[in-house]
Amino acid sequence: MKKLNLNFKSFLEKLKKKEESKEKKKLNLRLKTEAFKNFSFTDLKYKFSILKKYDYDIRNVIGVKGEQRYILYTDRKLIRIYHGKLKSSALLSTYVPLEHATFYNFTVEKSVLEKVDLDSFVETQIYENAGVNETEDYIIKYKVIDRLKNPKQVVIETIIVPAIMLKNSFKDILEETGYIDYISFPAFAYKALYEEQILHPANDIFAVILFDKIFLTFYSDGDLVYMTTLSGGLGQIFKALEKLKIKNFNLDTFKKLITQKGLDRSKFTKQEQIVLGIIQKEFNNILGLINEQMNRVINEYDIDEFDRLYIISEYGKIPGLHDYVSKYINLDTFGFEFYEKYNLDRLPVDPFLFLGMLEAHYAYKKNDQRFNFSLFLRKPTFFYRPSGIIILTTTASIILFSIYPAILFYQGKVLESKNNILTKKKLALMGEKAKLVSKKKDLESIKDNLENTINEYTKKVALIKEFIEDVYKTKFDYIPKSQDLVDITLLMNKHRVFLSKLDFEDGVFYVDVYALKEKAIPHLIDDLISNGFSVSFTQVISDNGKYKSQLRIKE
């Protein structure tokens, strides 16, 4: 028996080596043939930049706004001051200032969208209802929002920018390059923060306070939901402070006051408390407007609550603002320092310029130009222009017609060689088949003996398995109440509900709980019931900013 096994193993190893040698020869021949057959100018496209349609590198983005010039290396997550020429392989981007755009939205039945050309429909709605000048040209970008509580309707959010503004505002860039690859607008650019994983998806509000306006943009799960412009802003605070008749008080003084002291009580003297009081009062009005819009979105859209607020002023960061807003609106509040992880040199980067650079990279990476306001895209390389296409086509035709006969001759030789190889292989396999038939009979005898042995062991294993199952059922079928407690604890953590007291009596858990959000305890109760627990509870009461109740939980 052992001798037979050794001989058979040796035979299989020799056969394997022989087959590997033949397969290597065939593979080399096939690769050479396929390489020649599949030769095309597409292969050269990635080796010679002249054959690419555009000579830009989407990994690097140059951002320009006035005198500011930065370059963003997206693969290295690094931003630096840019000193080179704007005309380069890097993408070139800038952004439309908020004050130059108009927001407009309208509701429409979903059934209507299926019957119209959407671009024309949106344009008509804007010229008829948005109050724009019908004699002027506008660049219109829009997004269909399907998040209303009414499932039969959608909202179309639009941003309208005068074409003449785009042509006049970026003359300095165009004179140097002749193109701008991407012109962004912040309301759309926020999406890139989620795509590039700078922010994790949540229900977010982005607020920008200008001198005479407040721009609000609402996002949910990484997608735009709603945007609006509100009257008001820093100008209201300035006018209120003017009434104090402070000596030498002007806009420059006001800007320093807002950016250096802001709402930070520790930076105001006793004599300046009246100034702080006015600033707080006017900011309360601004935050009241933001709160109204937040409640409006919650009432009209499929959103229960908001998680975060990102806020910035026209003048930049305002000391004490985040803590003040957090107390007033009860949201986690942050600034617009989205570029912090990229900004190793601690540069004073315009946050909207960074957003535009990030969106430009994201848009070209995803091949999505829906929200690009640029009218000045760079021209294709020579071979993608009409004259270049003619030259390339003529040259390619001459080459192809000259090599076609050679290709046919080469293919004939390849097929002849392949036929000879297959014939030799067939003869060899026929001889090997006869030897294997003889070996098969010996192996079948061994197989019969092994099957008898296997049957005996199978019966023994079945008896042992039955014994183990009986032991397992006796020992482990009962799940202790500690597991219930673990499950309850996990669900409390999930909904941010906290324990103040726990008792257990007659199979019932008595759990005194509290939460910081009103809906947290009801959500916990729903989740407990959906997980198989029987739950009764006392009325949820509010006590010093906490919501309290006692739950009686039984499985």
C-alpha positions as CSV (number, residue, x, y, z in Angstrom):
1,M,0.0,0.0,0.0
2,K,2.7,2.6,1.0
3,K,4.7,1.7,-2.2
4,L,1.7,2.3,-4.3
5,N,1.1,5.8,-2.7
6,L,4.7,6.9,-3.2
7,N,4.7,5.9,-6.9
8,F,1.5,7.6,-7.5
9,K,2.7,10.8,-5.8
10,S,5.9,10.8,-7.8
11,F,3.9,10.4,-11.0
12,L,1.6,13.3,-10.2
13,E,4.6,15.6,-9.4
14,K,6.3,14.8,-12.8
15,L,3.0,15.4,-14.6
16,K,2.5,18.7,-12.8
17,K,6.0,20.0,-13.7
18,K,5.5,19.0,-17.3
19,E,2.2,20.8,-17.5
20,E,3.6,24.0,-15.9
21,S,6.4,24.1,-18.5
22,K,3.9,23.8,-21.3
23,E,1.6,26.4,-19.8
24,K,4.5,29.0,-19.4
25,K,5.4,28.6,-23.1
26,K,1.8,29.1,-24.1
27,L,1.3,32.1,-21.7
28,N,4.4,33.9,-23.2
29,L,3.2,33.3,-26.7
30,R,-0.3,34.5,-25.9
31,L,0.9,37.7,-24.1
32,K,3.0,38.6,-27.1
33,T,0.1,38.0,-29.5
34,E,-2.4,39.9,-27.4
35,A,-0.1,42.9,-26.9
36,F,0.3,43.2,-30.7
37,K,-3.3,42.7,-31.5
38,N,-4.6,45.2,-28.8
39,F,-2.1,47.9,-29.7
40,S,-3.8,51.3,-29.9
41,F,-3.2,55.0,-29.3
42,T,-5.2,54.7,-26.1
43,D,-2.2,53.0,-24.5
44,L,0.0,56.0,-25.4
45,K,-2.5,58.4,-23.8
46,Y,-1.2,57.7,-20.3
47,K,2.5,57.9,-21.3
48,F,2.4,61.2,-23.3
49,S,0.6,64.2,-21.9
50,I,0.1,65.6,-25.4
51,L,-2.4,62.8,-25.9
52,K,-4.5,63.6,-22.8
53,K,-7.7,65.6,-23.3
54,Y,-6.7,68.0,-20.5
55,D,-3.3,68.6,-19.1
56,Y,-4.4,69.1,-15.4
57,D,-3.7,67.1,-12.3
58,I,-6.8,66.8,-10.1
59,R,-4.7,65.9,-7.0
60,N,-3.4,69.5,-6.8
61,V,-5.7,72.6,-6.6
62,I,-4.6,76.3,-6.7
63,G,-7.1,78.6,-5.0
64,V,-7.1,82.4,-5.8
65,K,-9.1,85.2,-4.2
66,G,-7.7,88.7,-4.6
67,E,-4.1,88.6,-3.3
68,Q,-4.5,85.2,-1.7
69,R,-3.0,82.3,-3.6
70,Y,-2.8,78.8,-2.1
71,I,-2.2,75.3,-3.4
72,L,-3.9,72.3,-1.9
73,Y,-2.1,68.9,-2.2
74,T,-5.1,66.6,-1.6
75,D,-3.2,63.4,-1.6
76,R,-0.9,64.7,1.1
77,K,-3.6,66.7,2.9
78,L,-1.4,69.8,2.9
79,I,-2.1,73.5,2.0
80,R,0.7,76.0,1.2
81,I,1.1,79.5,-0.1
82,Y,1.5,79.4,-3.9
83,H,4.2,81.5,-5.5
84,G,4.3,79.9,-9.0
85,K,2.4,80.7,-12.2
86,L,-1.3,80.2,-12.1
87,K,-1.2,78.5,-15.5
88,S,0.0,75.0,-14.5
89,S,-1.1,71.4,-14.4
90,A,-2.9,72.0,-11.0
91,L,-6.6,72.7,-11.1
92,L,-7.4,76.4,-10.7
93,S,-10.3,77.5,-8.5
94,T,-12.0,80.4,-6.9
95,Y,-15.5,81.1,-5.4
96,V,-18.5,83.3,-5.8
97,P,-18.9,85.7,-2.8
98,L,-22.1,85.1,-0.9
99,E,-23.3,88.6,-1.5
100,H,-23.3,88.2,-5.3
101,A,-25.7,85.3,-5.3
102,T,-29.5,85.1,-5.0
103,F,-31.2,82.1,-3.2
104,Y,-34.6,81.0,-4.5
105,N,-36.6,77.8,-3.8
106,F,-40.0,76.5,-4.8
107,T,-42.1,73.4,-4.1
108,V,-43.3,71.2,-7.0
109,E,-45.3,68.0,-7.3
110,K,-43.1,65.0,-8.1
111,S,-45.5,64.0,-10.9
112,V,-44.7,67.4,-12.6
113,L,-41.0,66.6,-12.8
114,E,-41.7,63.5,-14.9
115,K,-43.4,65.6,-17.6
116,V,-41.0,68.6,-18.1
117,D,-37.5,69.4,-19.2
118,L,-36.2,70.2,-15.7
119,D,-33.5,72.8,-16.8
120,S,-36.0,74.8,-18.8
121,F,-38.7,74.4,-16.1
122,V,-36.4,75.8,-13.4
123,E,-35.2,78.7,-15.6
124,T,-38.8,79.7,-16.4
125,Q,-39.7,79.6,-12.7
126,I,-36.8,81.8,-11.8
127,Y,-37.4,84.5,-14.5
128,E,-41.1,84.6,-13.6
129,N,-41.0,84.5,-9.8
130,A,-37.5,85.1,-8.4
131,G,-37.5,88.9,-9.1
132,V,-34.5,88.8,-11.4
133,N,-34.0,91.2,-14.3
134,E,-35.4,89.4,-17.4
135,T,-33.0,91.2,-19.7
136,E,-29.9,89.9,-18.0
137,D,-28.2,86.5,-18.3
138,Y,-27.7,84.4,-15.2
139,I,-25.9,81.2,-14.3
140,I,-28.4,79.0,-12.5
141,K,-27.5,75.9,-10.5
142,Y,-30.1,73.9,-8.7
143,K,-30.6,70.8,-6.6
144,V,-33.8,68.8,-6.2
145,I,-34.4,68.0,-2.5
146,D,-36.6,65.0,-1.7
147,R,-36.8,65.3,2.1
148,L,-40.2,66.9,2.7
149,K,-42.7,65.4,5.1
150,N,-45.1,65.4,2.2
151,P,-43.9,62.5,0.1
152,K,-45.6,63.7,-3.0
153,Q,-43.6,67.0,-3.2
154,V,-40.0,68.0,-3.6
155,V,-38.2,71.4,-3.2
156,I,-35.9,72.8,-5.8
157,E,-33.2,74.9,-4.3
158,T,-31.5,77.3,-6.7
159,I,-28.6,79.7,-6.6
160,I,-28.6,82.5,-9.2
161,V,-25.4,84.4,-10.2
162,P,-25.3,87.2,-12.8
163,A,-23.2,86.1,-15.8
164,I,-21.7,89.7,-16.0
165,M,-20.5,89.4,-12.4
166,L,-18.5,86.2,-13.3
167,K,-17.0,87.9,-16.4
168,N,-15.9,91.0,-14.5
169,S,-14.9,89.7,-11.1
170,F,-12.2,87.3,-12.3
171,K,-10.5,89.4,-15.0
172,D,-7.1,89.3,-13.2
173,I,-7.1,85.5,-13.2
174,L,-8.3,85.2,-16.8
175,E,-5.7,87.6,-18.1
176,E,-3.0,85.4,-16.6
177,T,-4.4,82.0,-17.6
178,G,-7.4,82.3,-19.9
179,Y,-9.3,79.7,-17.9
180,I,-10.7,78.9,-14.4
181,D,-11.3,75.2,-13.9
182,Y,-13.9,75.6,-11.1
183,I,-15.9,78.4,-9.5
184,S,-17.7,77.2,-6.4
185,F,-20.4,78.5,-4.2
186,P,-20.3,77.7,-0.4
187,A,-23.8,76.3,-0.1
188,F,-22.9,73.5,-2.6
189,A,-19.2,73.3,-1.5
190,Y,-20.0,72.0,2.0
191,K,-20.8,68.6,0.5
192,A,-17.1,68.1,-0.2
193,L,-16.4,68.2,3.6
194,Y,-18.3,64.9,3.9
195,E,-17.0,63.4,0.8
196,E,-13.4,64.0,1.9
197,Q,-14.3,62.8,5.4
198,I,-13.4,66.0,7.1
199,L,-16.9,65.9,8.7
200,H,-18.9,62.8,9.4
201,P,-22.5,62.9,8.2
202,A,-25.0,64.5,10.6
203,N,-27.7,67.1,10.7
204,D,-25.7,70.4,10.4
205,I,-26.3,74.1,10.0
206,F,-23.8,76.4,8.4
207,A,-24.3,80.1,9.3
208,V,-22.4,83.0,7.8
209,I,-23.1,86.5,9.3
210,L,-22.3,89.3,7.0
211,F,-22.8,93.0,7.7
212,D,-26.3,93.2,6.2
213,K,-27.3,89.5,5.7
214,I,-27.3,86.1,7.3
215,F,-26.7,83.1,5.0
216,L,-28.0,79.7,6.3
217,T,-27.4,76.3,4.8
218,F,-28.8,73.1,6.2
219,Y,-27.4,69.7,5.5
220,S,-28.6,66.2,6.6
221,D,-26.6,63.0,6.2
222,G,-24.1,64.8,3.9
223,D,-26.6,66.2,1.5
224,L,-28.1,69.7,1.0
225,V,-31.6,70.2,2.5
226,Y,-32.3,73.9,2.6
227,M,-30.7,77.3,2.2
228,T,-31.9,80.8,2.8
229,T,-30.9,84.5,3.2
230,L,-32.1,86.5,6.2
231,S,-32.1,90.2,6.6
232,G,-29.9,91.5,9.5
233,G,-26.3,90.8,10.5
234,L,-23.4,92.7,12.0
235,G,-24.8,96.0,10.8
236,Q,-27.6,95.9,13.3
237,I,-25.0,95.6,16.1
238,F,-23.1,98.5,14.7
239,K,-26.2,100.7,14.5
240,A,-27.2,99.9,18.1
241,L,-23.7,100.7,19.4
242,E,-23.7,104.0,17.5
243,K,-26.5,105.2,19.7
244,L,-24.1,105.2,22.7
245,K,-22.3,108.1,21.1
246,I,-18.9,106.6,21.9
247,K,-16.0,108.9,21.0
248,N,-14.2,108.0,17.8
249,F,-16.5,105.0,17.2
250,N,-16.5,103.9,13.5
251,L,-16.5,100.8,11.4
252,D,-12.8,100.1,12.0
253,T,-13.3,100.4,15.8
254,F,-16.4,98.2,15.5
255,K,-14.5,95.5,13.6
256,K,-11.7,95.4,16.2
257,L,-14.3,95.2,19.0
258,I,-16.1,92.2,17.4
259,T,-12.9,90.3,16.5
260,Q,-10.9,91.1,19.7
261,K,-13.6,91.1,22.4
262,G,-16.7,89.8,20.7
263,L,-18.9,88.0,23.4
264,D,-16.1,87.1,25.8
265,R,-17.3,88.7,29.1
266,S,-13.7,88.4,30.6
267,K,-12.4,90.9,28.0
268,F,-14.8,93.7,29.0
269,T,-14.2,96.1,31.9
270,K,-17.0,97.1,34.3
271,Q,-17.5,100.4,32.3
272,E,-17.8,98.4,29.1
273,Q,-20.6,96.1,30.4
274,I,-23.2,98.2,28.6
275,V,-21.4,97.6,25.3
276,L,-21.4,93.9,26.0
277,G,-25.1,94.0,26.9
278,I,-26.0,95.6,23.5
279,I,-23.8,93.1,21.6
280,Q,-25.5,90.2,23.4
281,K,-29.0,91.6,22.8
282,E,-28.4,92.0,19.0
283,F,-26.8,88.6,18.8
284,N,-29.9,87.2,20.6
285,N,-31.9,88.6,17.7
286,I,-29.6,87.0,15.1
287,L,-29.7,83.6,16.9
288,G,-33.5,84.0,17.2
289,L,-33.7,84.2,13.4
290,I,-31.5,81.1,13.1
291,N,-33.6,79.2,15.6
292,E,-36.8,80.1,13.7
293,Q,-35.3,78.7,10.5
294,M,-34.1,75.6,12.3
295,N,-37.6,74.9,13.6
296,R,-39.1,75.6,10.2
297,V,-36.9,72.9,8.6
298,I,-37.7,70.4,11.4
299,N,-41.5,71.1,10.9
300,E,-41.4,70.9,7.1
301,Y,-38.7,68.4,6.3
302,D,-38.0,64.8,7.3
303,I,-35.6,65.8,10.1
304,D,-36.2,65.4,13.9
305,E,-33.4,67.6,15.2
306,F,-30.0,69.2,14.4
307,D,-26.7,68.1,15.8
308,R,-24.2,70.8,15.0
309,L,-23.9,74.5,14.1
310,Y,-20.9,75.9,12.2
311,I,-20.9,79.7,12.4
312,I,-18.6,82.4,11.1
313,S,-18.8,86.2,10.6
314,E,-17.7,88.4,7.7
315,Y,-14.9,89.6,9.9
316,G,-13.8,86.1,10.9
317,K,-13.8,84.4,14.3
318,I,-15.7,86.2,17.2
319,P,-14.4,85.4,20.7
320,G,-16.9,83.8,23.0
321,L,-19.4,83.3,20.2
322,H,-19.4,79.4,20.2
323,D,-20.1,79.2,24.0
324,Y,-22.8,81.8,23.8
325,V,-24.5,80.2,20.8
326,S,-24.3,76.7,22.4
327,K,-26.2,78.0,25.5
328,Y,-28.8,79.9,23.4
329,I,-29.6,77.2,20.8
330,N,-28.4,74.1,22.7
331,L,-26.3,72.8,19.8
332,D,-22.6,71.8,19.5
333,T,-21.1,74.9,17.9
334,F,-17.9,75.2,15.9
335,G,-16.1,77.7,13.6
336,F,-15.2,77.3,9.9
337,E,-11.7,75.9,10.6
338,F,-12.3,72.9,8.3
339,Y,-8.7,73.2,6.9
340,E,-6.9,72.8,10.3
341,K,-5.5,69.3,9.5
342,Y,-4.2,70.5,6.2
343,N,-2.8,73.8,7.5
344,L,0.5,72.7,9.0
345,D,2.0,76.2,8.4
346,R,-0.8,77.9,10.3
347,L,-1.7,80.1,7.3
348,P,-4.6,82.7,7.5
349,V,-6.6,80.8,4.9
350,D,-10.0,82.1,3.7
351,P,-12.3,79.2,4.7
352,F,-14.5,79.7,1.6
353,L,-11.4,79.6,-0.6
354,F,-10.5,76.3,1.0
355,L,-14.0,74.9,0.5
356,G,-13.8,75.9,-3.1
357,M,-10.5,74.1,-3.6
358,L,-11.8,71.0,-1.9
359,E,-14.9,71.0,-4.0
360,A,-12.9,71.5,-7.2
361,H,-10.9,68.4,-6.4
362,Y,-14.0,66.4,-5.4
363,A,-15.9,67.5,-8.6
364,Y,-13.2,66.5,-11.0
365,K,-12.5,63.3,-9.0
366,K,-16.2,62.3,-9.2
367,N,-16.6,63.8,-12.7
368,D,-19.5,65.9,-11.4
369,Q,-19.6,69.5,-12.7
370,R,-23.3,70.2,-11.8
371,F,-22.4,73.0,-9.4
372,N,-19.5,74.6,-11.3
373,F,-20.2,78.2,-12.0
374,S,-17.2,78.7,-14.3
375,L,-17.7,79.9,-17.8
376,F,-14.0,79.8,-18.6
377,L,-13.0,76.1,-18.7
378,R,-9.5,75.4,-20.1
379,K,-9.3,74.3,-23.8
380,P,-8.5,70.7,-24.6
381,T,-5.0,69.7,-25.7
382,F,-4.0,69.9,-29.4
383,F,-5.1,66.4,-30.4
384,Y,-8.6,67.0,-29.0
385,R,-9.2,70.2,-30.9
386,P,-10.8,69.9,-34.4
387,S,-7.5,70.6,-36.3
388,G,-5.6,68.1,-34.0
389,I,-8.3,65.4,-34.5
390,I,-7.9,65.7,-38.3
391,I,-4.1,65.3,-38.1
392,L,-4.3,62.5,-35.6
393,T,-6.9,60.6,-37.6
394,T,-5.0,60.9,-40.9
395,T,-1.7,59.8,-39.3
396,A,-3.4,56.8,-37.6
397,S,-5.1,55.7,-40.8
398,I,-1.8,55.7,-42.7
399,I,-0.1,53.6,-40.0
400,L,-3.0,51.2,-39.6
401,F,-3.3,50.6,-43.4
402,S,0.4,49.9,-43.6
403,I,0.6,47.4,-40.8
404,Y,-2.6,45.5,-41.5
405,P,-1.1,42.9,-43.9
406,A,1.8,42.3,-41.4
407,I,-0.7,41.7,-38.7
408,L,-2.6,39.1,-40.7
409,F,0.6,37.2,-41.6
410,Y,1.7,37.2,-37.9
411,Q,-1.7,36.0,-36.8
412,G,-1.5,33.1,-39.3
413,K,1.9,32.0,-37.9
414,V,0.6,32.2,-34.4
415,L,-2.4,30.0,-35.2
416,E,-0.2,27.4,-37.0
417,S,2.1,27.2,-34.0
418,K,-0.8,26.9,-31.6
419,N,-2.2,24.0,-33.7
420,N,1.1,22.1,-33.5
421,I,1.3,22.5,-29.8
422,L,-2.3,21.2,-29.3
423,T,-1.6,18.1,-31.5
424,K,1.5,17.1,-29.5
425,K,-0.4,17.7,-26.2
426,K,-3.3,15.4,-27.4
427,L,-1.0,12.5,-28.1
428,A,0.8,12.8,-24.8
429,L,-2.5,12.9,-22.9
430,M,-3.8,9.8,-24.6
431,G,-0.8,7.8,-23.3
432,E,-1.1,9.2,-19.8
433,K,-4.9,8.4,-19.8
434,A,-4.1,4.6,-20.2
435,K,-1.8,4.7,-17.2
436,L,-4.3,6.6,-15.0
437,V,-7.0,4.0,-15.7
438,S,-4.9,1.3,-14.2
439,K,-4.1,3.4,-11.2
440,K,-7.8,4.2,-10.8
441,K,-8.7,0.6,-10.1
442,D,-6.1,0.3,-7.3
443,L,-7.4,3.6,-5.7
444,E,-11.0,2.4,-5.8
445,S,-10.1,-0.6,-3.7
446,I,-8.5,1.6,-1.2
447,K,-11.5,3.9,-1.2
448,D,-13.9,0.9,-0.3
449,N,-11.8,0.1,2.7
450,L,-11.8,3.7,3.9
451,E,-15.5,4.0,3.5
452,N,-16.2,1.1,5.9
453,T,-13.9,2.6,8.5
454,I,-15.5,6.0,8.1
455,N,-19.0,4.5,8.6
456,E,-17.9,3.0,11.9
457,Y,-16.5,6.3,13.2
458,T,-19.6,8.2,12.0
459,K,-21.8,6.1,14.3
460,K,-19.5,6.8,17.3
461,V,-19.4,10.5,16.6
462,A,-23.2,10.7,16.4
463,L,-23.5,9.1,19.9
464,I,-20.9,11.6,21.3
465,K,-22.7,14.6,19.6
466,E,-26.0,13.5,21.1
467,F,-24.4,13.3,24.6
468,I,-22.8,16.8,24.2
469,E,-26.1,18.4,23.1
470,D,-27.9,17.0,26.1
471,V,-25.2,18.4,28.4
472,Y,-25.4,21.8,26.6
473,K,-29.2,22.0,26.9
474,T,-29.0,21.2,30.6
475,K,-26.3,23.8,31.4
476,F,-26.8,26.8,29.0
477,D,-30.5,27.0,27.9
478,Y,-31.3,29.4,30.7
479,I,-30.2,33.0,30.0
480,P,-29.5,34.8,33.3
481,K,-31.1,38.2,34.0
482,S,-27.6,39.8,33.8
483,Q,-27.9,39.5,30.1
484,D,-31.1,41.6,30.2
485,L,-29.3,44.2,32.2
486,V,-26.5,44.3,29.6
487,D,-29.0,44.8,26.8
488,I,-30.8,47.6,28.7
489,T,-27.5,49.3,29.4
490,L,-26.4,49.2,25.7
491,L,-29.8,50.8,24.6
492,M,-29.4,53.5,27.3
493,N,-25.9,54.3,26.0
494,K,-27.2,54.4,22.4
495,H,-29.8,57.1,23.3
496,R,-27.6,59.0,25.8
497,V,-29.9,58.2,28.7
498,F,-28.3,58.1,32.1
499,L,-29.0,56.0,35.2
500,S,-29.7,57.6,38.6
501,K,-31.1,54.5,40.5
502,L,-31.6,50.8,39.8
503,D,-33.7,48.1,41.7
504,F,-34.7,44.6,40.9
505,E,-37.7,42.9,42.4
506,D,-39.9,39.9,41.4
507,G,-38.3,39.8,37.9
508,V,-38.8,43.5,37.2
509,F,-36.1,46.2,36.8
510,Y,-37.0,49.6,38.4
511,V,-34.8,52.1,36.6
512,D,-34.7,55.8,37.4
513,V,-33.2,57.6,34.4
514,Y,-32.5,61.2,33.1
515,A,-31.5,62.7,29.8
516,L,-30.4,66.0,28.4
517,K,-32.7,65.9,25.4
518,E,-36.4,65.7,25.5
519,K,-36.9,62.9,23.0
520,A,-34.1,60.7,24.3
521,I,-36.2,58.8,27.0
522,P,-39.2,58.2,24.6
523,H,-36.7,56.9,21.9
524,L,-35.2,54.5,24.5
525,I,-38.7,53.2,25.5
526,D,-39.5,52.5,21.8
527,D,-36.2,50.7,21.3
528,L,-36.7,48.6,24.5
529,I,-40.2,47.5,23.3
530,S,-38.9,46.7,19.8
531,N,-36.2,44.5,21.5
532,G,-38.8,42.3,23.3
533,F,-39.0,44.1,26.7
534,S,-42.3,44.9,28.5
535,V,-42.0,48.5,29.6
536,S,-44.1,50.9,31.7
537,F,-43.0,54.3,32.9
538,T,-43.9,57.4,34.8
539,Q,-44.5,60.7,33.1
540,V,-41.3,62.3,31.7
541,I,-40.7,65.6,33.7
542,S,-38.3,68.4,33.1
543,D,-36.1,69.4,36.1
544,N,-33.2,71.9,35.9
545,G,-32.5,71.2,32.2
546,K,-32.9,67.4,32.7
547,Y,-35.7,65.1,31.6
548,K,-36.5,62.4,34.2
549,S,-38.7,59.3,34.5
550,Q,-38.8,55.9,36.1
551,L,-39.0,52.8,33.9
552,R,-40.3,49.4,34.9
553,I,-38.8,46.8,32.6
554,K,-39.7,43.1,32.3
555,E,-38.7,40.7,29.6
